[in-house]
Amino acid sequence: MQLGMIGLGRMGGNIVRRVMRDGHEAVVFDRAAEAVASLTAEGAQGARDLADFVARLEKPRVAWLMLPAGHVTEEMVASIGPMLEAGDILIDGGNSFYKDDIRRAKALSARGVRYLDIGTSGGVWGLERGYCMMVGGPAEAVDHVDPILRTLAPGVGKIERTGGRTGQPSRAECGFIHAGPSGAGHFVKMVHNGIEYGLMQAYAEGFDILSNKNKEALPEDERYALNLADIAEVWRRGSVVSSWLLDLAASALVAHPDLGEFTGIVEDSGEGRWTVNAAIEEAVPATVLSAALYARFRSRETHSFGEKMLSAMRFGFGGHIENSGTAVG
C-alpha cells in the first residue's frame, strides 16, 4: 500500500521508515529539503512541493500529516485540502485539539474527502517498538488504511492476552483502535496524555522524597543515602509500579545519577490543559491530572529533583529537550 507523509520530524520520519520496512511505498514532503533527501535515499519518493506530492499519490490518496498542532497543521490542512478529491483520505497524526478535527472533517466531507484523526503514541521509540494509535473518523476510511495501521502498531507481541479475550486478536490487542467518529481519536489521545502527566508526576514526587532522605534537617539515625538508580531498577522487576516510564527513569538515573543534565523546567504541549478543560465541561473531578498540570507550570519558576526527573522521562520517550527558555520538539 502507498502512504504519503507530510512532516518528517522525529515521528513522521520514523513512521515512513517503519511502513517501508514492511514493504509499503511512501511519498514524502517536508519544507526542510534535507529531510526529504534523507528519506529519498532510504527508498521513499521525494516530492518537490505540495502539488508534486499530491500528483505522486495513487487514488484514493492517503496523505498523513505529522506536524505540530495548531497553526502549522491548520495551515497545511487548508493548503492540501482543496488539492484532494472525493474518496481521498487526509490523516492528522499529530496532537490536534479534537474539536478542530470535528470542524475539519465537516468541511472536507462536503467535498467527499475523508478525514481521520489519529492520536499516535510511541515517541522516538516507535520505529522499533511500534506505535499505539487511537483513530477517529468514518469506519470505511479506517478499514482502507488498516494495512498501514497494522504495520505501524506493535502487534500482539509477547504481551499476555487479557482474561476473557478469545478468538483472533482484535485491533486493540494489536495496538490500535477505531475509537469513534471524527475527533474521537484525538480525544482519547488527549486523555491518554493527561494520564501520562499524572503518572510522571507520581514518579517524580516519589523520587524527590527518596532523594531528600539524607537531609541534615532530619535526625541522623533517620537519614538514608539511597541509591536511586538501584531503587528504580528493582521496581522495574516484579513491582506493581513497573512501567515504561519507570524504565526511562531508571535509564536516566544510571546515566545521570544527580540528573544534573536536566534543568527541571517541564513544558506542557497542550493535551494536559485540554484534558482538564474536558473534565470541567463534563463536571468530572480530576484532582491528580489537574495537580500534575499545575506542577509543570510551577516548574518554570523553581526546579526540584522531582522536576528534573520529569524532564528526564520526557526526554526519554519523546526526545524533548528542555532549557531555560522553551521546549524544543
C-alpha positions, 0 to 999 in steps of 0.5 A: 500500500502507498502512504504519503507523509507530510512532516518528517520530524522525529515521528513522521520520519520514523513512521515512513521508515517503519511502513517501508520496512514492511514493504509499503511505498511512501511519498514524502514532503517536508519544507526542510529539503534535507529531510526529504533527501534523507528519506529519498535515499532510504527508498521513499519518493521525494516530492518537490512541493505540495502539488508534486506530492499530491500528483505522486499519490495513487487514488484514493490518496492517503496523505498523513500529516505529522506536524505540530498542532495548531497553526502549522497543521491548520495551515497545511490542512487548508493548503492540501485540502482543496488539492484532494478529491472525493474518496481521498483520505487526509490523516492528522497524526499529530496532537490536534485539539479534537474539536478542530478535527470535528470542524475539519472533517465537516468541511472536507466531507462536503467535498467527499474527502475523508478525514481521520484523526489519529492520536499516535503514541510511541515517541522516538521509540516507535520505529522499533517498538511500534506505535499505539494509535487511537483513530477517529473518523468514518469506519470505511476510511479506517478499514482502507488504511488498516494495512498501514495501521497494522504495520505501524502498531506493535502487534500482539507481541509477547504481551499476555492476552487479557482474561476473557479475550478469545478468538483472533486478536482484535485491533486493540490487542494489536495496538490500535483502535477505531475509537469513534467518529471524527475527533474521537481519536484525538480525544482519547489521545488527549486523555491518554496524555493527561494520564501520562502527566499524572503518572510522571508526576507520581514518579517524580514526587516519589523520587524527590522524597527518596532523594531528600532522605539524607537531609541534615534537617532530619535526625541522623539515625533517620537519614538514608543515602539511597541509591536511586538508580538501584531503587528504580531498577528493582521496581522495574522487576516484579513491582506493581509500579513497573512501567515504561516510564519507570524504565526511562527513569531508571535509564536516566538515573544510571546515566545521570545519577544527580540528573544534573543534565536536566534543568527541571523546567517541564513544558506542557504541549497542550493535551494536559490543559485540554484534558482538564478543560474536558473534565470541567465541561463534563463536571468530572473531578480530576484532582491528580491530572489537574495537580500534575498540570499545575506542577509543570507550570510551577516548574518554570519558576523553581526546579526540584529533583522531582522536576528534573526527573520529569524532564528526564522521562520526557526526554526519554520517550519523546526526545524533548529537550528542555532549557531555560527558555522553551521546549524544543520538539 
